[in-house]
């Protein structure tokens, strides 16, 4: 009996250990050059409700979830300047306002109305452009007359990327073959949408699998790329509520790519999975940023973004040789060195 019990526990322990390796301790190996990114400055913000709204050659812009019509300009020296957005129409049922800055223009969007306002950063006055024909959960400007967005198609009930012409609200075009579902088409295809005006490329990176999509600004597929971890299939369980037919997650999913940002041809990804030979103690102190060259479809290197007061990175933004990161109610500014910037195209 003793031998049988020991054998059982040995086999069970090996099973749990192998599952941990498969799910969390992947076999990929990261490259960590000496200090490719160095912390330069830490700026205290008034709350943890800020998000990155965009940037120009001189400043970055922060939106505020708690004050949707307020925006903060941050200069390279760390000087904060607050601005207020003025709308020419307020009688709309806003619930999820977000600001997107693409100088000289900015956009105020609400995917739950849906509605789009457009204005110039010189005065922060926004005019009502159109009432959209589709609800959306992500949006990014591509030029002065067009926006890209993600929406759930009613017929297929899957996340889909689309493009809308602001000069013609009826010119709404979807690209249903870009995002590919594995399970339900909504939760398993969740991700982040980016467009870089310098490089004129669109990137959509999945949150729960090691894949990203690269397309042109008209949503024509250029190629599909892989991040270096090994989670090719979304690890989540989706259930349907019988009473109302809604779908929801039965348990917390395994997040592969927490947040990301795109600058020119480089994609920066905050990975949630440790690779081989990495110190788990370091994972308790810092977030890992992996850098990919989407032009050549290759992984370049990784670096640490350190926690602040036990708080972790929640989003980031890159402009030139500067990486901005939001941690709790602080804005951290890192200088990117030649290991990274020499790869810009």
NORBEL-V507008 format. One line per field, one symbol per residue. ss: DSSP state (@ for helix, = for strand, . for the rest). phi: phi as a letter, one per 20 degrees, with the letter a starting at -180 (. if undefined). psi: psi as a letter, one per 40 degrees, with the letter a starting at -180 (. if undefined). Layout:
BEGIN
ss->???
phi->???
psi->???
END
This chain:
BEGIN
ss->.@@@@@@@@@@@@@@@@@@@@@@.............========.....======...======.....======....=====.==.........======..======....======....=======......======..=======......=======..========...............======....======....======....======...........===......===.......=======..======........@@@@..========....=========.=..=.=======..======..=======.@@@@....
phi->.fffffffffffffffffffffecdfefceddfflfccfdbcdedeadeebedqacfdcdcdecfecfddbdedegeneececceddebdecffcbfcdcdcgedccdcbfefebcdcbdffcmeddfeadfebfbdbbbfdafcccdbdbefffelcfbebccefebfeedcdcfefededcendffdfaddcbdffelcdccdfedbebcddcefemefdaddceffdeedgebcdcdfffcmfdbeebgfeeecfbbbccledddcefdcfefmefffffedbeddedceffelbfdacbedffclmddgdabbdcmecddcecldcddddeeefgdffefd
psi->ddddddddddddddddddddddddgieihihgihgehhhdihhhieifeiiheaiaediihhihdegdeiihhhideehhhiihhhiehefighdghihhhgieiihhiheediihiiaiedefhhihdihiehiieiihidaeeiiiihihhddefihiiihhheegeeghhigeedhhidceecdeeiahhihhddefihhhhideifiihhiieefhhdihiiieiegdhhgihhihhddeeiiihdihihhdhdiiihhbehhhhgiehiaieihddddeeiihhihihedefihdiiihhiihfeiihdiihhhbfhhhhhhbfihhhihhaddddeei.
END
